[in-house]
Amino acid sequence: MSAASGLDWPALLRVGLSRLGLLPDQFWALTPAELQLMLGPKSGPTPLLSDGLAALMAAYPDETKGAGDG
């Protein structure tokens, strides 16, 4: 993987040519965002970031229990 760009271009080229059926000139004409869109969502779970945690906390707030409830 190239440390400068952060992308594994040889692997992406292999996927673009074999899985997506692109010609080399079609592959190189794509932006990284377009290629990512064509490849579909990343597999596996995505990390829960602070915005997601805040949304869950707002949707499911902790309930305050009474003196003898817990």
N, C-alpha and C positions, 0 to 999 in steps of 0.2 A: 504494500500500500504506500502511496506517495505521501510523505509527511507534509509536503508543501500544500497540496490541495485537499488532503483528507479523504480522497476518493480512490478506490481501487479500479482505475480505468481499464486494465486488462480484463478483470472479472466483469465489469459492466459491459464492456465490448462483447465478451463471450455471450452474456445473457441477451444483449440487444440483438446480436446476430442469430443466435440459436433459438432462444425462447420467443422473442418478439418477431423474428423473421425480417429484421431490418437489413437493408444494404448498408455497407460502410458509410457512404455519403449521407444516407438518411440518419444514421446514428450520430455522426459528427455534427449534423445540422441541428440536433436537439439541444435545448438547454438542459442543465441538470434537473430543473424543476419539471420539465416536460417528460424526461426519462423517468423520474420518480413517479409521476402520475401514471405513466404507461405500465410501470412495474406493479402498481397497486400498493395497498397498505403494507406496512412492515408487519412481519409475522411476530406473534408473541405479544404479551401484554405491554402496554406503555406505562411508564412510571407515573405515579400520582404526584403531581406537582402542587404547589401551594394554592393555586387557583382552584384546582379540582378538590383539594381538601377543604378549602373554605366553602365551596358549593355544597359538599356533603355535610359539613357541620351546620350550615344554614338549613338544609333540608331535613336533617335528623338531629336536632339539638338534644343534648343530654337533659334528662328530666331530673329535677331536684326532688329527692326523696324526703319524706317527712321524718320526724325524730325516731319513730319506731318501725320504719319500713326497710331497714336494710341491714 
